[in-house]
Amino acid sequence: MGAKYNVEYIAGGATQNSIKVAQVHYYEDETDATGTCVGCVVDSESLGITTKLRGCPRVISSFLYVILAKYYYIAGFFLTVSPESIQLVAEHAAANNKIFMMNLSAPFICEFFQDALEKVLPYMDFVFGNETEARTFSKVHGWETENVEEIALKISEWPKVSARKRITVITQGADPVVVAEDGKVKLFPVILLPRRSLLTPTEQAIIVLKRSLSKCLLSMTI
């Protein structure tokens, strides 16, 4: 692709770019390279993505770093690698009144990693996703609705381990961002951009995540 098209290379992925202000120390696997993800945008609207995991499945756990943190954000993609690690972090957060957040990340996570997702969902204080992921979540759970507002509300009301209310945030491209909390749904309009400046769903989700996470760190409401 590099020989035929003007390829833009970006370090990191959606998760790293959502928390760029954080100090990150990555585990290095000497036997393999870092995973990569290729996105192909067609006509500024259609998006195709393919991923090569490389060294990702060989992650190791170091709980010391977990104990030192107060806020936890994990992409749903990590459910394909080490759901046990996610469960440890989730349980620690709940037991110590810390904030635990996850992203649905992709429709296939909701569909093919349903059991792992359901196991950790009761610990989630914040759930992020887009409309396609939300509708897939609804489908696999037999909710018989594609209404994103209804789905966001149902996810927010999923049984929870701690007493803290869950907040569900669902992006919808150019349509309003849906936020469900405490039995209520709020819609936040999206500022429309010129066609040449259109964002991919991933880029839009990153912006919403950055704002949400920064508000949490500053102890402000979203």
PyMOL CGO cylinders between C-alpha atoms (Angstrom):
from pymol import cmd
from pymol.cgo import CYLINDER

trace = [
    CYLINDER, 0.00, 0.00, 0.00, 2.87, 2.34, 0.75, 0.3, 1, 1, 1, 1, 1, 1,
    CYLINDER, 2.87, 2.34, 0.75, 4.00, 2.25, -2.88, 0.3, 1, 1, 1, 1, 1, 1,
    CYLINDER, 4.00, 2.25, -2.88, 0.54, 3.00, -4.28, 0.3, 1, 1, 1, 1, 1, 1,
    CYLINDER, 0.54, 3.00, -4.28, -1.02, 5.34, -1.74, 0.3, 1, 1, 1, 1, 1, 1,
    CYLINDER, -1.02, 5.34, -1.74, 0.00, 8.16, 0.56, 0.3, 1, 1, 1, 1, 1, 1,
    CYLINDER, 0.00, 8.16, 0.56, 0.03, 6.18, 3.81, 0.3, 1, 1, 1, 1, 1, 1,
    CYLINDER, 0.03, 6.18, 3.81, -0.06, 8.00, 7.15, 0.3, 1, 1, 1, 1, 1, 1,
    CYLINDER, -0.06, 8.00, 7.15, 1.76, 6.20, 9.97, 0.3, 1, 1, 1, 1, 1, 1,
    CYLINDER, 1.76, 6.20, 9.97, 0.59, 6.86, 13.54, 0.3, 1, 1, 1, 1, 1, 1,
    CYLINDER, 0.59, 6.86, 13.54, 2.30, 5.50, 16.64, 0.3, 1, 1, 1, 1, 1, 1,
    CYLINDER, 2.30, 5.50, 16.64, 0.07, 3.58, 18.99, 0.3, 1, 1, 1, 1, 1, 1,
    CYLINDER, 0.07, 3.58, 18.99, -3.63, 2.85, 18.53, 0.3, 1, 1, 1, 1, 1, 1,
    CYLINDER, -3.63, 2.85, 18.53, -7.01, 3.99, 19.78, 0.3, 1, 1, 1, 1, 1, 1,
    CYLINDER, -7.01, 3.99, 19.78, -6.26, 3.11, 23.39, 0.3, 1, 1, 1, 1, 1, 1,
    CYLINDER, -6.26, 3.11, 23.39, -2.86, 4.80, 23.54, 0.3, 1, 1, 1, 1, 1, 1,
    CYLINDER, -2.86, 4.80, 23.54, -4.11, 7.86, 21.68, 0.3, 1, 1, 1, 1, 1, 1,
    CYLINDER, -4.11, 7.86, 21.68, -6.99, 8.16, 24.15, 0.3, 1, 1, 1, 1, 1, 1,
    CYLINDER, -6.99, 8.16, 24.15, -4.54, 8.54, 27.05, 0.3, 1, 1, 1, 1, 1, 1,
    CYLINDER, -4.54, 8.54, 27.05, -1.60, 10.29, 25.40, 0.3, 1, 1, 1, 1, 1, 1,
    CYLINDER, -1.60, 10.29, 25.40, -0.96, 12.46, 28.46, 0.3, 1, 1, 1, 1, 1, 1,
    CYLINDER, -0.96, 12.46, 28.46, -0.32, 9.35, 30.57, 0.3, 1, 1, 1, 1, 1, 1,
    CYLINDER, -0.32, 9.35, 30.57, 3.19, 8.08, 31.19, 0.3, 1, 1, 1, 1, 1, 1,
    CYLINDER, 3.19, 8.08, 31.19, 3.34, 4.71, 29.48, 0.3, 1, 1, 1, 1, 1, 1,
    CYLINDER, 3.34, 4.71, 29.48, 5.85, 1.90, 30.00, 0.3, 1, 1, 1, 1, 1, 1,
    CYLINDER, 5.85, 1.90, 30.00, 5.29, -0.89, 27.52, 0.3, 1, 1, 1, 1, 1, 1,
    CYLINDER, 5.29, -0.89, 27.52, 6.28, -4.47, 28.11, 0.3, 1, 1, 1, 1, 1, 1,
    CYLINDER, 6.28, -4.47, 28.11, 8.75, -5.58, 25.43, 0.3, 1, 1, 1, 1, 1, 1,
    CYLINDER, 8.75, -5.58, 25.43, 8.80, -9.10, 24.01, 0.3, 1, 1, 1, 1, 1, 1,
    CYLINDER, 8.80, -9.10, 24.01, 12.20, -9.90, 22.52, 0.3, 1, 1, 1, 1, 1, 1,
    CYLINDER, 12.20, -9.90, 22.52, 10.76, -12.72, 20.40, 0.3, 1, 1, 1, 1, 1, 1,
    CYLINDER, 10.76, -12.72, 20.40, 8.31, -10.63, 18.37, 0.3, 1, 1, 1, 1, 1, 1,
    CYLINDER, 8.31, -10.63, 18.37, 7.46, -7.12, 17.22, 0.3, 1, 1, 1, 1, 1, 1,
    CYLINDER, 7.46, -7.12, 17.22, 4.70, -4.75, 18.31, 0.3, 1, 1, 1, 1, 1, 1,
    CYLINDER, 4.70, -4.75, 18.31, 1.23, -5.42, 16.90, 0.3, 1, 1, 1, 1, 1, 1,
    CYLINDER, 1.23, -5.42, 16.90, -0.01, -3.31, 14.02, 0.3, 1, 1, 1, 1, 1, 1,
    CYLINDER, -0.01, -3.31, 14.02, -3.37, -2.17, 12.68, 0.3, 1, 1, 1, 1, 1, 1,
    CYLINDER, -3.37, -2.17, 12.68, -4.11, -0.97, 9.15, 0.3, 1, 1, 1, 1, 1, 1,
    CYLINDER, -4.11, -0.97, 9.15, -7.10, 1.24, 8.40, 0.3, 1, 1, 1, 1, 1, 1,
    CYLINDER, -7.10, 1.24, 8.40, -8.26, 2.00, 4.86, 0.3, 1, 1, 1, 1, 1, 1,
    CYLINDER, -8.26, 2.00, 4.86, -10.61, 4.95, 4.40, 0.3, 1, 1, 1, 1, 1, 1,
    CYLINDER, -10.61, 4.95, 4.40, -12.62, 5.03, 1.14, 0.3, 1, 1, 1, 1, 1, 1,
    CYLINDER, -12.62, 5.03, 1.14, -14.34, 8.23, -0.02, 0.3, 1, 1, 1, 1, 1, 1,
    CYLINDER, -14.34, 8.23, -0.02, -13.91, 9.74, 3.47, 0.3, 1, 1, 1, 1, 1, 1,
    CYLINDER, -13.91, 9.74, 3.47, -16.77, 7.56, 4.70, 0.3, 1, 1, 1, 1, 1, 1,
    CYLINDER, -16.77, 7.56, 4.70, -16.18, 3.80, 4.46, 0.3, 1, 1, 1, 1, 1, 1,
    CYLINDER, -16.18, 3.80, 4.46, -13.52, 2.32, 6.74, 0.3, 1, 1, 1, 1, 1, 1,
    CYLINDER, -13.52, 2.32, 6.74, -11.86, -1.08, 6.65, 0.3, 1, 1, 1, 1, 1, 1,
    CYLINDER, -11.86, -1.08, 6.65, -9.51, -2.28, 9.40, 0.3, 1, 1, 1, 1, 1, 1,
    CYLINDER, -9.51, -2.28, 9.40, -7.24, -5.31, 9.71, 0.3, 1, 1, 1, 1, 1, 1,
    CYLINDER, -7.24, -5.31, 9.71, -4.94, -6.17, 12.61, 0.3, 1, 1, 1, 1, 1, 1,
    CYLINDER, -4.94, -6.17, 12.61, -1.81, -8.24, 13.19, 0.3, 1, 1, 1, 1, 1, 1,
    CYLINDER, -1.81, -8.24, 13.19, -1.35, -9.07, 16.88, 0.3, 1, 1, 1, 1, 1, 1,
    CYLINDER, -1.35, -9.07, 16.88, 2.36, -10.01, 16.76, 0.3, 1, 1, 1, 1, 1, 1,
    CYLINDER, 2.36, -10.01, 16.76, 3.64, -9.90, 20.36, 0.3, 1, 1, 1, 1, 1, 1,
    CYLINDER, 3.64, -9.90, 20.36, 0.33, -8.92, 22.00, 0.3, 1, 1, 1, 1, 1, 1,
    CYLINDER, 0.33, -8.92, 22.00, -0.72, -12.44, 23.13, 0.3, 1, 1, 1, 1, 1, 1,
    CYLINDER, -0.72, -12.44, 23.13, 2.51, -12.81, 25.14, 0.3, 1, 1, 1, 1, 1, 1,
    CYLINDER, 2.51, -12.81, 25.14, 1.66, -10.14, 27.67, 0.3, 1, 1, 1, 1, 1, 1,
    CYLINDER, 1.66, -10.14, 27.67, 2.69, -10.74, 31.29, 0.3, 1, 1, 1, 1, 1, 1,
    CYLINDER, 2.69, -10.74, 31.29, 1.04, -9.37, 34.41, 0.3, 1, 1, 1, 1, 1, 1,
    CYLINDER, 1.04, -9.37, 34.41, 2.69, -7.11, 36.99, 0.3, 1, 1, 1, 1, 1, 1,
    CYLINDER, 2.69, -7.11, 36.99, 0.17, -6.22, 39.66, 0.3, 1, 1, 1, 1, 1, 1,
    CYLINDER, 0.17, -6.22, 39.66, 2.40, -3.66, 41.38, 0.3, 1, 1, 1, 1, 1, 1,
    CYLINDER, 2.40, -3.66, 41.38, 1.61, -1.08, 38.68, 0.3, 1, 1, 1, 1, 1, 1,
    CYLINDER, 1.61, -1.08, 38.68, -2.09, -1.79, 39.06, 0.3, 1, 1, 1, 1, 1, 1,
    CYLINDER, -2.09, -1.79, 39.06, -2.08, -1.08, 42.79, 0.3, 1, 1, 1, 1, 1, 1,
    CYLINDER, -2.08, -1.08, 42.79, -0.49, 2.35, 42.28, 0.3, 1, 1, 1, 1, 1, 1,
    CYLINDER, -0.49, 2.35, 42.28, -3.22, 3.58, 39.91, 0.3, 1, 1, 1, 1, 1, 1,
    CYLINDER, -3.22, 3.58, 39.91, -6.57, 5.19, 40.75, 0.3, 1, 1, 1, 1, 1, 1,
    CYLINDER, -6.57, 5.19, 40.75, -8.23, 5.04, 37.33, 0.3, 1, 1, 1, 1, 1, 1,
    CYLINDER, -8.23, 5.04, 37.33, -8.26, 2.11, 34.93, 0.3, 1, 1, 1, 1, 1, 1,
    CYLINDER, -8.26, 2.11, 34.93, -9.14, 2.15, 31.24, 0.3, 1, 1, 1, 1, 1, 1,
    CYLINDER, -9.14, 2.15, 31.24, -8.89, -1.05, 29.21, 0.3, 1, 1, 1, 1, 1, 1,
    CYLINDER, -8.89, -1.05, 29.21, -9.87, -1.63, 25.59, 0.3, 1, 1, 1, 1, 1, 1,
    CYLINDER, -9.87, -1.63, 25.59, -12.20, -4.52, 24.85, 0.3, 1, 1, 1, 1, 1, 1,
    CYLINDER, -12.20, -4.52, 24.85, -9.57, -5.84, 22.44, 0.3, 1, 1, 1, 1, 1, 1,
    CYLINDER, -9.57, -5.84, 22.44, -7.57, -7.01, 25.46, 0.3, 1, 1, 1, 1, 1, 1,
    CYLINDER, -7.57, -7.01, 25.46, -10.30, -9.59, 26.15, 0.3, 1, 1, 1, 1, 1, 1,
    CYLINDER, -10.30, -9.59, 26.15, -8.81, -11.56, 23.24, 0.3, 1, 1, 1, 1, 1, 1,
    CYLINDER, -8.81, -11.56, 23.24, -5.42, -11.67, 24.95, 0.3, 1, 1, 1, 1, 1, 1,
    CYLINDER, -5.42, -11.67, 24.95, -5.74, -11.89, 28.73, 0.3, 1, 1, 1, 1, 1, 1,
    CYLINDER, -5.74, -11.89, 28.73, -9.25, -11.69, 30.23, 0.3, 1, 1, 1, 1, 1, 1,
    CYLINDER, -9.25, -11.69, 30.23, -7.74, -12.97, 33.49, 0.3, 1, 1, 1, 1, 1, 1,
    CYLINDER, -7.74, -12.97, 33.49, -5.63, -9.80, 33.77, 0.3, 1, 1, 1, 1, 1, 1,
    CYLINDER, -5.63, -9.80, 33.77, -8.69, -7.63, 33.17, 0.3, 1, 1, 1, 1, 1, 1,
    CYLINDER, -8.69, -7.63, 33.17, -10.59, -9.50, 35.87, 0.3, 1, 1, 1, 1, 1, 1,
    CYLINDER, -10.59, -9.50, 35.87, -7.79, -8.94, 38.40, 0.3, 1, 1, 1, 1, 1, 1,
    CYLINDER, -7.79, -8.94, 38.40, -7.75, -5.20, 37.68, 0.3, 1, 1, 1, 1, 1, 1,
    CYLINDER, -7.75, -5.20, 37.68, -11.55, -4.98, 37.79, 0.3, 1, 1, 1, 1, 1, 1,
    CYLINDER, -11.55, -4.98, 37.79, -11.78, -6.75, 41.15, 0.3, 1, 1, 1, 1, 1, 1,
    CYLINDER, -11.78, -6.75, 41.15, -9.02, -4.58, 42.61, 0.3, 1, 1, 1, 1, 1, 1,
    CYLINDER, -9.02, -4.58, 42.61, -10.79, -1.42, 41.45, 0.3, 1, 1, 1, 1, 1, 1,
    CYLINDER, -10.79, -1.42, 41.45, -14.11, -2.49, 42.97, 0.3, 1, 1, 1, 1, 1, 1,
    CYLINDER, -14.11, -2.49, 42.97, -12.54, -3.53, 46.27, 0.3, 1, 1, 1, 1, 1, 1,
    CYLINDER, -12.54, -3.53, 46.27, -10.68, -0.22, 46.61, 0.3, 1, 1, 1, 1, 1, 1,
    CYLINDER, -10.68, -0.22, 46.61, -13.34, 2.21, 45.34, 0.3, 1, 1, 1, 1, 1, 1,
    CYLINDER, -13.34, 2.21, 45.34, -11.40, 3.06, 42.18, 0.3, 1, 1, 1, 1, 1, 1,
    CYLINDER, -11.40, 3.06, 42.18, -12.78, 3.87, 38.73, 0.3, 1, 1, 1, 1, 1, 1,
    CYLINDER, -12.78, 3.87, 38.73, -12.79, 1.04, 36.19, 0.3, 1, 1, 1, 1, 1, 1,
    CYLINDER, -12.79, 1.04, 36.19, -13.59, 1.79, 32.54, 0.3, 1, 1, 1, 1, 1, 1,
    CYLINDER, -13.59, 1.79, 32.54, -13.73, -0.31, 29.38, 0.3, 1, 1, 1, 1, 1, 1,
    CYLINDER, -13.73, -0.31, 29.38, -14.48, 0.09, 25.70, 0.3, 1, 1, 1, 1, 1, 1,
    CYLINDER, -14.48, 0.09, 25.70, -16.49, -2.43, 23.69, 0.3, 1, 1, 1, 1, 1, 1,
    CYLINDER, -16.49, -2.43, 23.69, -13.91, -1.79, 20.94, 0.3, 1, 1, 1, 1, 1, 1,
    CYLINDER, -13.91, -1.79, 20.94, -15.45, -3.81, 18.08, 0.3, 1, 1, 1, 1, 1, 1,
    CYLINDER, -15.45, -3.81, 18.08, -18.60, -5.78, 17.18, 0.3, 1, 1, 1, 1, 1, 1,
    CYLINDER, -18.60, -5.78, 17.18, -16.67, -9.08, 17.16, 0.3, 1, 1, 1, 1, 1, 1,
    CYLINDER, -16.67, -9.08, 17.16, -15.74, -8.54, 20.82, 0.3, 1, 1, 1, 1, 1, 1,
    CYLINDER, -15.74, -8.54, 20.82, -19.43, -8.35, 21.76, 0.3, 1, 1, 1, 1, 1, 1,
    CYLINDER, -19.43, -8.35, 21.76, -20.24, -11.38, 19.62, 0.3, 1, 1, 1, 1, 1, 1,
    CYLINDER, -20.24, -11.38, 19.62, -17.35, -13.82, 20.01, 0.3, 1, 1, 1, 1, 1, 1,
    CYLINDER, -17.35, -13.82, 20.01, -16.05, -12.86, 23.46, 0.3, 1, 1, 1, 1, 1, 1,
    CYLINDER, -16.05, -12.86, 23.46, -19.47, -12.52, 25.06, 0.3, 1, 1, 1, 1, 1, 1,
    CYLINDER, -19.47, -12.52, 25.06, -18.70, -14.68, 28.10, 0.3, 1, 1, 1, 1, 1, 1,
    CYLINDER, -18.70, -14.68, 28.10, -15.50, -12.82, 28.97, 0.3, 1, 1, 1, 1, 1, 1,
    CYLINDER, -15.50, -12.82, 28.97, -17.22, -9.47, 28.46, 0.3, 1, 1, 1, 1, 1, 1,
    CYLINDER, -17.22, -9.47, 28.46, -20.19, -10.42, 30.64, 0.3, 1, 1, 1, 1, 1, 1,
    CYLINDER, -20.19, -10.42, 30.64, -17.87, -11.58, 33.41, 0.3, 1, 1, 1, 1, 1, 1,
    CYLINDER, -17.87, -11.58, 33.41, -16.15, -8.20, 33.69, 0.3, 1, 1, 1, 1, 1, 1,
    CYLINDER, -16.15, -8.20, 33.69, -19.14, -5.97, 32.87, 0.3, 1, 1, 1, 1, 1, 1,
    CYLINDER, -19.14, -5.97, 32.87, -20.45, -5.90, 36.48, 0.3, 1, 1, 1, 1, 1, 1,
    CYLINDER, -20.45, -5.90, 36.48, -17.21, -4.13, 37.47, 0.3, 1, 1, 1, 1, 1, 1,
    CYLINDER, -17.21, -4.13, 37.47, -17.37, -1.42, 34.80, 0.3, 1, 1, 1, 1, 1, 1,
    CYLINDER, -17.37, -1.42, 34.80, -18.08, 2.11, 36.03, 0.3, 1, 1, 1, 1, 1, 1,
    CYLINDER, -18.08, 2.11, 36.03, -17.91, 3.47, 32.48, 0.3, 1, 1, 1, 1, 1, 1,
    CYLINDER, -17.91, 3.47, 32.48, -18.70, 1.65, 29.24, 0.3, 1, 1, 1, 1, 1, 1,
    CYLINDER, -18.70, 1.65, 29.24, -17.70, 3.25, 25.94, 0.3, 1, 1, 1, 1, 1, 1,
    CYLINDER, -17.70, 3.25, 25.94, -18.61, 2.13, 22.43, 0.3, 1, 1, 1, 1, 1, 1,
    CYLINDER, -18.61, 2.13, 22.43, -20.15, 3.09, 19.11, 0.3, 1, 1, 1, 1, 1, 1,
    CYLINDER, -20.15, 3.09, 19.11, -23.58, 2.40, 17.64, 0.3, 1, 1, 1, 1, 1, 1,
    CYLINDER, -23.58, 2.40, 17.64, -22.48, -0.72, 15.72, 0.3, 1, 1, 1, 1, 1, 1,
    CYLINDER, -22.48, -0.72, 15.72, -20.96, -2.29, 18.83, 0.3, 1, 1, 1, 1, 1, 1,
    CYLINDER, -20.96, -2.29, 18.83, -24.04, -1.38, 20.88, 0.3, 1, 1, 1, 1, 1, 1,
    CYLINDER, -24.04, -1.38, 20.88, -26.40, -2.99, 18.36, 0.3, 1, 1, 1, 1, 1, 1,
    CYLINDER, -26.40, -2.99, 18.36, -24.26, -6.12, 18.24, 0.3, 1, 1, 1, 1, 1, 1,
    CYLINDER, -24.26, -6.12, 18.24, -24.33, -6.26, 22.05, 0.3, 1, 1, 1, 1, 1, 1,
    CYLINDER, -24.33, -6.26, 22.05, -28.12, -5.98, 21.90, 0.3, 1, 1, 1, 1, 1, 1,
    CYLINDER, -28.12, -5.98, 21.90, -28.39, -8.71, 19.27, 0.3, 1, 1, 1, 1, 1, 1,
    CYLINDER, -28.39, -8.71, 19.27, -26.29, -11.29, 21.11, 0.3, 1, 1, 1, 1, 1, 1,
    CYLINDER, -26.29, -11.29, 21.11, -28.30, -10.69, 24.29, 0.3, 1, 1, 1, 1, 1, 1,
    CYLINDER, -28.30, -10.69, 24.29, -31.66, -11.04, 22.55, 0.3, 1, 1, 1, 1, 1, 1,
    CYLINDER, -31.66, -11.04, 22.55, -32.88, -7.56, 23.41, 0.3, 1, 1, 1, 1, 1, 1,
    CYLINDER, -32.88, -7.56, 23.41, -34.68, -7.23, 20.07, 0.3, 1, 1, 1, 1, 1, 1,
    CYLINDER, -34.68, -7.23, 20.07, -33.95, -3.52, 19.70, 0.3, 1, 1, 1, 1, 1, 1,
    CYLINDER, -33.95, -3.52, 19.70, -31.56, -1.49, 17.57, 0.3, 1, 1, 1, 1, 1, 1,
    CYLINDER, -31.56, -1.49, 17.57, -32.44, 1.77, 19.31, 0.3, 1, 1, 1, 1, 1, 1,
    CYLINDER, -32.44, 1.77, 19.31, -29.09, 2.99, 20.60, 0.3, 1, 1, 1, 1, 1, 1,
    CYLINDER, -29.09, 2.99, 20.60, -30.65, 5.00, 23.42, 0.3, 1, 1, 1, 1, 1, 1,
    CYLINDER, -30.65, 5.00, 23.42, -32.49, 1.94, 24.73, 0.3, 1, 1, 1, 1, 1, 1,
    CYLINDER, -32.49, 1.94, 24.73, -29.39, -0.21, 24.43, 0.3, 1, 1, 1, 1, 1, 1,
    CYLINDER, -29.39, -0.21, 24.43, -27.20, 2.33, 26.25, 0.3, 1, 1, 1, 1, 1, 1,
    CYLINDER, -27.20, 2.33, 26.25, -29.75, 2.47, 29.06, 0.3, 1, 1, 1, 1, 1, 1,
    CYLINDER, -29.75, 2.47, 29.06, -29.89, -1.31, 29.34, 0.3, 1, 1, 1, 1, 1, 1,
    CYLINDER, -29.89, -1.31, 29.34, -26.09, -1.54, 29.49, 0.3, 1, 1, 1, 1, 1, 1,
    CYLINDER, -26.09, -1.54, 29.49, -25.98, 1.15, 32.18, 0.3, 1, 1, 1, 1, 1, 1,
    CYLINDER, -25.98, 1.15, 32.18, -28.53, -0.84, 34.22, 0.3, 1, 1, 1, 1, 1, 1,
    CYLINDER, -28.53, -0.84, 34.22, -26.63, -4.15, 33.93, 0.3, 1, 1, 1, 1, 1, 1,
    CYLINDER, -26.63, -4.15, 33.93, -26.07, -5.61, 37.45, 0.3, 1, 1, 1, 1, 1, 1,
    CYLINDER, -26.07, -5.61, 37.45, -23.07, -4.04, 39.15, 0.3, 1, 1, 1, 1, 1, 1,
    CYLINDER, -23.07, -4.04, 39.15, -20.65, -5.11, 41.88, 0.3, 1, 1, 1, 1, 1, 1,
    CYLINDER, -20.65, -5.11, 41.88, -20.17, -1.69, 43.50, 0.3, 1, 1, 1, 1, 1, 1,
    CYLINDER, -20.17, -1.69, 43.50, -22.76, 0.91, 44.46, 0.3, 1, 1, 1, 1, 1, 1,
    CYLINDER, -22.76, 0.91, 44.46, -21.39, 3.46, 41.97, 0.3, 1, 1, 1, 1, 1, 1,
    CYLINDER, -21.39, 3.46, 41.97, -23.78, 4.11, 39.09, 0.3, 1, 1, 1, 1, 1, 1,
    CYLINDER, -23.78, 4.11, 39.09, -22.56, 2.97, 35.69, 0.3, 1, 1, 1, 1, 1, 1,
    CYLINDER, -22.56, 2.97, 35.69, -22.29, 5.51, 32.85, 0.3, 1, 1, 1, 1, 1, 1,
    CYLINDER, -22.29, 5.51, 32.85, -22.59, 4.29, 29.26, 0.3, 1, 1, 1, 1, 1, 1,
    CYLINDER, -22.59, 4.29, 29.26, -21.29, 6.48, 26.43, 0.3, 1, 1, 1, 1, 1, 1,
    CYLINDER, -21.29, 6.48, 26.43, -22.12, 5.56, 22.82, 0.3, 1, 1, 1, 1, 1, 1,
    CYLINDER, -22.12, 5.56, 22.82, -20.91, 7.52, 19.78, 0.3, 1, 1, 1, 1, 1, 1,
    CYLINDER, -20.91, 7.52, 19.78, -22.91, 7.48, 16.52, 0.3, 1, 1, 1, 1, 1, 1,
    CYLINDER, -22.91, 7.48, 16.52, -20.76, 9.09, 13.87, 0.3, 1, 1, 1, 1, 1, 1,
    CYLINDER, -20.76, 9.09, 13.87, -22.42, 12.36, 12.88, 0.3, 1, 1, 1, 1, 1, 1,
    CYLINDER, -22.42, 12.36, 12.88, -25.42, 11.63, 15.10, 0.3, 1, 1, 1, 1, 1, 1,
    CYLINDER, -25.42, 11.63, 15.10, -25.58, 12.74, 18.77, 0.3, 1, 1, 1, 1, 1, 1,
    CYLINDER, -25.58, 12.74, 18.77, -23.46, 11.02, 21.40, 0.3, 1, 1, 1, 1, 1, 1,
    CYLINDER, -23.46, 11.02, 21.40, -25.67, 8.97, 23.74, 0.3, 1, 1, 1, 1, 1, 1,
    CYLINDER, -25.67, 8.97, 23.74, -24.97, 9.03, 27.48, 0.3, 1, 1, 1, 1, 1, 1,
    CYLINDER, -24.97, 9.03, 27.48, -27.00, 6.80, 29.81, 0.3, 1, 1, 1, 1, 1, 1,
    CYLINDER, -27.00, 6.80, 29.81, -26.77, 7.18, 33.58, 0.3, 1, 1, 1, 1, 1, 1,
    CYLINDER, -26.77, 7.18, 33.58, -29.02, 6.51, 36.56, 0.3, 1, 1, 1, 1, 1, 1,
    CYLINDER, -29.02, 6.51, 36.56, -32.05, 5.56, 34.46, 0.3, 1, 1, 1, 1, 1, 1,
    CYLINDER, -32.05, 5.56, 34.46, -31.80, 8.60, 32.19, 0.3, 1, 1, 1, 1, 1, 1,
    CYLINDER, -31.80, 8.60, 32.19, -30.48, 9.18, 28.68, 0.3, 1, 1, 1, 1, 1, 1,
    CYLINDER, -30.48, 9.18, 28.68, -28.91, 12.41, 27.43, 0.3, 1, 1, 1, 1, 1, 1,
    CYLINDER, -28.91, 12.41, 27.43, -27.98, 13.29, 23.85, 0.3, 1, 1, 1, 1, 1, 1,
    CYLINDER, -27.98, 13.29, 23.85, -25.04, 15.52, 22.96, 0.3, 1, 1, 1, 1, 1, 1,
    CYLINDER, -25.04, 15.52, 22.96, -24.99, 16.88, 19.39, 0.3, 1, 1, 1, 1, 1, 1,
    CYLINDER, -24.99, 16.88, 19.39, -21.88, 16.42, 17.27, 0.3, 1, 1, 1, 1, 1, 1,
    CYLINDER, -21.88, 16.42, 17.27, -20.26, 19.43, 15.62, 0.3, 1, 1, 1, 1, 1, 1,
    CYLINDER, -20.26, 19.43, 15.62, -20.40, 18.76, 11.89, 0.3, 1, 1, 1, 1, 1, 1,
    CYLINDER, -20.40, 18.76, 11.89, -17.10, 19.05, 10.02, 0.3, 1, 1, 1, 1, 1, 1,
    CYLINDER, -17.10, 19.05, 10.02, -16.38, 19.87, 6.36, 0.3, 1, 1, 1, 1, 1, 1,
    CYLINDER, -16.38, 19.87, 6.36, -16.23, 16.73, 4.22, 0.3, 1, 1, 1, 1, 1, 1,
    CYLINDER, -16.23, 16.73, 4.22, -12.46, 17.03, 3.79, 0.3, 1, 1, 1, 1, 1, 1,
    CYLINDER, -12.46, 17.03, 3.79, -12.05, 16.99, 7.58, 0.3, 1, 1, 1, 1, 1, 1,
    CYLINDER, -12.05, 16.99, 7.58, -14.32, 14.03, 8.36, 0.3, 1, 1, 1, 1, 1, 1,
    CYLINDER, -14.32, 14.03, 8.36, -13.18, 11.79, 11.20, 0.3, 1, 1, 1, 1, 1, 1,
    CYLINDER, -13.18, 11.79, 11.20, -13.24, 8.01, 11.14, 0.3, 1, 1, 1, 1, 1, 1,
    CYLINDER, -13.24, 8.01, 11.14, -15.35, 6.31, 13.85, 0.3, 1, 1, 1, 1, 1, 1,
    CYLINDER, -15.35, 6.31, 13.85, -12.12, 5.46, 15.67, 0.3, 1, 1, 1, 1, 1, 1,
    CYLINDER, -12.12, 5.46, 15.67, -10.93, 9.07, 15.64, 0.3, 1, 1, 1, 1, 1, 1,
    CYLINDER, -10.93, 9.07, 15.64, -14.30, 10.27, 16.90, 0.3, 1, 1, 1, 1, 1, 1,
    CYLINDER, -14.30, 10.27, 16.90, -14.28, 7.71, 19.70, 0.3, 1, 1, 1, 1, 1, 1,
    CYLINDER, -14.28, 7.71, 19.70, -10.77, 8.81, 20.71, 0.3, 1, 1, 1, 1, 1, 1,
    CYLINDER, -10.77, 8.81, 20.71, -11.94, 12.42, 21.08, 0.3, 1, 1, 1, 1, 1, 1,
    CYLINDER, -11.94, 12.42, 21.08, -14.93, 11.42, 23.22, 0.3, 1, 1, 1, 1, 1, 1,
    CYLINDER, -14.93, 11.42, 23.22, -12.72, 9.16, 25.34, 0.3, 1, 1, 1, 1, 1, 1,
    CYLINDER, -12.72, 9.16, 25.34, -10.10, 11.84, 25.87, 0.3, 1, 1, 1, 1, 1, 1,
    CYLINDER, -10.10, 11.84, 25.87, -12.69, 14.31, 27.10, 0.3, 1, 1, 1, 1, 1, 1,
    CYLINDER, -12.69, 14.31, 27.10, -14.42, 11.76, 29.32, 0.3, 1, 1, 1, 1, 1, 1,
    CYLINDER, -14.42, 11.76, 29.32, -11.20, 10.44, 30.87, 0.3, 1, 1, 1, 1, 1, 1,
    CYLINDER, -11.20, 10.44, 30.87, -9.84, 13.94, 31.48, 0.3, 1, 1, 1, 1, 1, 1,
    CYLINDER, -9.84, 13.94, 31.48, -13.04, 14.91, 33.28, 0.3, 1, 1, 1, 1, 1, 1,
    CYLINDER, -13.04, 14.91, 33.28, -12.74, 11.81, 35.48, 0.3, 1, 1, 1, 1, 1, 1,
    CYLINDER, -12.74, 11.81, 35.48, -9.15, 12.62, 36.39, 0.3, 1, 1, 1, 1, 1, 1,
    CYLINDER, -9.15, 12.62, 36.39, -10.19, 16.16, 37.32, 0.3, 1, 1, 1, 1, 1, 1,
    CYLINDER, -10.19, 16.16, 37.32, -13.13, 14.81, 39.37, 0.3, 1, 1, 1, 1, 1, 1,
    CYLINDER, -13.13, 14.81, 39.37, -15.57, 16.66, 37.10, 0.3, 1, 1, 1, 1, 1, 1,
    CYLINDER, -15.57, 16.66, 37.10, -18.84, 15.46, 35.61, 0.3, 1, 1, 1, 1, 1, 1,
    CYLINDER, -18.84, 15.46, 35.61, -18.86, 14.36, 31.97, 0.3, 1, 1, 1, 1, 1, 1,
]
cmd.load_cgo(trace, "trace")
